[in-house]
Amino acid sequence: MQTILITGTNRGIGQEMARQYAADPDWRVFACCRDPGRSEALARLASTSSGRLTVHKLDVASAQDVESLASTLVGQPLDLLVNNAGVAGAVGEGLAGLDEQAWLDVLRVNTIAPARIAAALLDHIARGRRKVIATISSRMGSISDDSSGGYYAYRSSKAAVNMVMKNLAVDLRGRGITVVALNPGWVRTDMGSQRAPLSPEESVSGLRKVLASVTLKDSGKFLSHDGTEVPW
């Protein structure tokens, strides 16, 4: 049985990813969220998964939570780590009225947390068969694709986490660990809005195909849900 750990599974893409993997009898799912007691949907998934999905408390911005999770899972091989948890920051934020603390909060969750979690779970991943680290990024983090501006905190956090993933790909290649950044597309979630063209089911279905096919030769790439490469 393969194992996957997903952060930010209380809603949206993360919850749909947990649902789809839990529905596959070949997978065991470690579903992480900040407050498990407030997620009835995750509790239902756990209760109907025949023990293949377990819910774990994880505030990705808390170093203590990250270390506690790593200790809880000590000795547990992980085939796949998906850093999905993220925040949007101020919607439509422009140059006027930039909030430094709010920007730092976005960077802490979107950029620093994936690096911290990868470091804490590195030995778990090295024991896995697939050995894949993936972070849900965004096309809005593509520098060459930015033609609309705005969203300074969010865009910079995603561009930065792309570099974190590229760096990890270089540093971990010798251990046989594949590292990729993923663009889920514009998805109908609380963050993406109901105007988005993709449903969570469609996005996650595509992401699962990508994650099933990546190998060490793909390490360091920025891949979209349809398998195409996204320009840096």
C-alpha positions in Angstrom: 0.0 0.0 0.0 1.3 3.4 -0.9 1.2 6.3 1.5 0.4 10.0 1.0 0.5 13.0 3.4 -1.6 16.0 2.4 -1.7 19.4 4.2 -4.6 21.7 4.2 -7.3 19.0 3.8 -10.1 20.8 5.5 -11.5 22.3 2.3 -11.1 22.8 -1.4 -8.3 21.0 -3.4 -6.8 19.4 -0.3 -10.1 17.9 0.8 -10.9 16.6 -2.7 -7.4 15.1 -2.9 -7.8 13.3 0.4 -11.2 12.0 -0.8 -9.9 10.7 -4.1 -6.9 9.0 -2.6 -8.9 7.5 0.2 -11.3 6.0 -2.3 -8.4 4.1 -3.8 -7.7 0.9 -1.9 -4.1 1.1 -2.9 -3.5 4.2 -0.8 -3.2 5.1 2.9 -3.9 8.8 3.5 -2.5 11.1 6.3 -4.9 14.1 6.0 -3.6 17.1 7.9 -5.4 20.3 8.8 -5.2 23.1 11.4 -8.3 22.1 13.4 -9.5 18.6 12.8 -12.4 19.0 15.3 -14.0 21.5 13.0 -14.0 19.4 9.8 -17.0 17.1 9.7 -16.2 16.2 6.1 -12.8 14.8 7.1 -14.3 12.9 10.0 -16.8 11.3 7.6 -14.0 10.4 5.2 -12.0 8.8 8.0 -15.1 6.9 9.3 -15.8 5.4 5.9 -12.2 4.7 4.8 -11.7 1.3 6.6 -8.8 2.9 8.4 -7.0 4.0 5.2 -7.4 7.7 6.1 -6.4 9.3 9.4 -6.7 12.9 10.3 -3.8 14.8 11.9 -3.6 18.2 13.5 -1.1 20.5 11.6 -0.9 24.2 11.6 1.8 24.5 8.9 3.0 27.8 10.3 3.7 26.2 13.6 7.2 24.6 13.9 5.9 22.8 17.0 3.0 21.2 15.1 5.4 20.2 12.3 7.8 18.5 14.6 5.0 16.8 16.5 3.6 15.4 13.3 7.0 14.1 12.3 7.4 12.4 15.7 3.9 10.9 15.5 4.8 9.3 12.2 8.3 8.3 13.1 9.4 5.2 11.1 6.4 5.6 8.7 7.5 5.6 5.1 5.9 8.3 2.9 5.6 7.7 -0.8 4.2 11.1 -1.5 4.1 14.5 0.3 1.7 17.1 -1.0 2.2 20.6 0.5 -1.3 21.9 -0.3 -2.1 24.3 2.5 -2.0 27.9 1.5 -3.5 31.4 2.0 -4.4 34.1 -0.6 -3.7 37.2 1.5 -5.5 40.4 0.7 -7.6 40.0 -2.5 -6.5 42.4 -5.3 -3.8 43.9 -3.1 -1.9 46.6 -4.9 0.9 49.0 -4.0 -1.3 51.3 -2.0 -1.6 50.3 1.6 0.7 47.4 1.6 0.6 45.6 4.9 4.0 44.2 5.8 2.8 41.8 8.5 0.1 40.4 6.3 2.7 39.9 3.5 5.0 38.1 5.9 2.1 35.9 7.1 1.4 34.8 3.5 5.1 34.0 3.0 5.2 32.0 6.2 2.4 29.7 5.1 2.9 29.5 1.3 6.7 29.6 1.1 8.5 28.7 4.4 6.1 26.0 5.6 6.5 23.7 2.6 10.3 23.9 3.2 10.0 23.2 6.9 7.6 20.3 6.4 9.8 18.7 3.7 12.8 19.0 6.0 10.9 17.5 9.0 9.6 14.6 6.9 12.6 14.0 4.8 13.6 10.7 6.4 10.0 9.5 6.1 10.0 10.3 2.4 13.4 8.7 1.8 12.0 5.4 3.2 9.1 5.5 0.7 9.0 3.7 -2.6 7.9 6.7 -4.8 9.9 9.4 -2.9 8.0 12.4 -4.2 7.6 15.9 -2.7 5.0 18.1 -4.4 3.8 21.6 -3.6 0.6 23.2 -4.9 1.8 26.4 -6.4 -0.1 28.6 -8.9 0.4 30.0 -12.4 0.2 33.4 -10.6 3.7 32.5 -9.3 5.0 32.4 -12.9 7.1 35.6 -13.5 7.0 35.3 -17.3 3.3 34.7 -17.3 2.4 37.7 -15.2 0.5 40.1 -17.4 -2.1 41.5 -15.0 -0.1 42.6 -11.9 -1.6 42.9 -8.4 -1.6 40.3 -5.7 1.9 41.2 -4.5 2.0 38.9 -1.4 0.4 35.9 -3.1 2.4 36.1 -6.3 5.7 36.6 -4.6 5.0 33.7 -2.2 4.3 31.3 -5.0 7.2 32.5 -7.1 9.4 32.0 -4.0 8.1 28.5 -3.2 8.8 27.5 -6.8 12.4 28.4 -6.1 12.3 26.4 -2.9 11.1 23.4 -4.8 13.7 23.8 -7.5 16.4 24.1 -4.8 15.1 20.9 -3.1 15.1 19.1 -6.4 18.8 19.9 -6.7 19.7 19.1 -3.1 17.7 15.8 -2.9 18.5 14.3 -6.3 21.3 12.3 -4.8 18.8 10.6 -2.4 16.5 9.7 -5.3 13.8 12.1 -4.2 11.6 13.8 -6.9 10.4 17.3 -6.2 7.9 19.2 -8.3 5.8 22.4 -8.1 2.2 22.0 -9.3 -0.3 24.4 -10.9 -3.8 23.1 -10.1 -5.5 25.4 -12.6 -8.2 28.0 -11.7 -10.4 25.9 -9.5 -13.9 26.6 -8.0 -12.9 26.8 -4.3 -13.2 29.5 -1.6 -9.9 30.9 -2.9 -10.5 30.4 -6.6 -14.2 31.7 -6.6 -17.2 30.2 -8.3 -16.1 31.9 -11.6 -13.3 29.4 -12.0 -13.7 26.9 -14.9 -12.4 23.8 -13.1 -14.1 21.8 -10.4 -12.0 20.5 -7.6 -12.7 17.0 -8.9 -11.4 17.8 -12.3 -8.3 19.5 -11.0 -7.4 16.7 -8.5 -8.0 14.0 -11.1 -5.5 15.7 -13.4 -3.0 16.3 -10.5 -3.2 12.6 -9.6 -2.3 11.6 -13.1 0.7 13.9 -13.0 1.8 12.7 -9.6 1.5 9.1 -10.7 3.8 9.7 -13.7 6.6 11.9 -12.4 10.0 10.4 -12.0 13.4 11.7 -11.0 13.9 13.1 -14.6 11.0 15.5 -13.9 12.4 16.7 -10.6 12.6 20.5 -10.5 9.8 21.1 -12.9 6.7 23.3 -12.6 3.8 21.2 -14.0 0.2 22.0 -14.6 -2.8 19.7 -13.8 -2.9 18.7 -17.4 0.7 17.6 -17.5 2.1 20.6 -19.4 5.1 22.6 -18.0 4.4 26.1 -16.7 6.9 28.8 -17.5 8.9 30.1 -14.6 
